[in-house]
Amino acid sequence: MPDIANQTKAQTEGTLDWVGMSNIEMPVVVGAANEPERPVSARVEAFVNLTDPKAKGIHMSRLYLLLEDLSNNNALNYSTLKTLLNDFISSHDGLANQAFVQFAFDYHLRRKSLISKKQGWKAYPVVITGRYNQGNLDLQLAVEVPYSSTCPCSAALARQLIQDAFAEQFGTDEEVDAELVHRWLGTTQGIVATPHSQRSIAEVKVKLSEQTTEFPVVELIDAIEDALQTPVQAAVKREDEQEFARLNGQNLMFCEDAARKLQHALNQESQYADFWIRVNHYESLHAHDAVSITTKGITGGFSA
C-alpha cells in the first residue's frame, strides 16, 4: 500500500513546531502520589515537531498506537509518561526531536463534610502535560478547585445595617436585657442583612521539579483547599452548612486575597518549580466576574 508520508516530498518546504492529534478520547489508568491507581476518561493531545523541511508529514498512527498501548497495558505515571514521549520521538527517527502529550480528565475524590463527616464525591478537572526535548522533561500539573468567596465590602455593609437595626431597636440604653437581645438576634429583624457570596474557581498550574517522580494531584488540591478554607461541599447536614457559613464569615476575601493566599501556600512547596494561579469569582452582585492572576515570578517561567 502507498505510504504518502514516506514516499512524497513536501509541496512547500519548512519545519513545523508541532504536528499531531487533539481531542483523542481514551480511557487511562492514572497513578498519583499516595493514591491507588484509578481509571479515568481522558482527552489526549499528542504531538511531535517536524524537523525535516522536505518531509511530507509525520506518522500520526504511530502516536495513536503508542497511546493505545499505554491505555491497554500500563498506568499513566511519571515513568510511563517519560517513556511515552521518548517513544514518540524514536518512532519518528529523522523527523522529530521533541514530543508533547497532554491528558485532561476529571479526578474524583471522596471528601468528608465539615462536622458530620458525611462523605460524597467531588470531581476535580486535572490536566497533566509533558514535553520532552533532547533529554529534558518538562512536566506540568494543572487542577481546578471550586470554593466559596464572601465579599469583605458586602460583609462590612451588612454589619453596619445590623448595627443600625440594633440602635433602632434598643436605643442607647446601657441597661439592655441580654436575653432580649439574644432572641432578637435570632430573627430576620435582628440580622437584617447578609453579605453576598459566590461560587469561585481556582485554576492552578504547577511545573514539577526534577526531584518529583509522582503526580502530586491530591497534595495540590489539598494545599489549595487548605489555603482558601472554604471549599465547596458534597454531602452535608445542617451542622455542616452552619460550619460552612462560619468559615465563610471568618475567611472574607476579594479575588486579590484568594490569589495571595494561594501564592503564599505554593511558595512553601519545594516540589513546585514554578506556578501559575488564576482565581475566578463568579459574582452574585455583578453580571461580570472578578479575576486575579499571579505567578511564582521566576525568570523565564510562567507569565500572567
Secondary structure by P-SEA (a helix, b strand, c coil): ccccccccccccccccccccccbbbbbbbbbcccccbbbbbbbbbbbbbbcccccccccaaaaaaaaaaaaccccccaaaaaaaaaaaaaaacccccbbbbbbbbbbbbbcccccccbbbbbbbbbbbbbbbcccbbbbbbbbbbbbbbbbaaaaaaaaaaaaaaaaaaccccccccaaaaaaaaaccccccbbbbbbbbbbbbbbbbcccccccaaaaaaaaaaaaacccccccccaaaaaaaaaaaaaccccaaaaaaaaaaaaaaccccccbbbbbbcccccccbbbbbbbcccccccccc
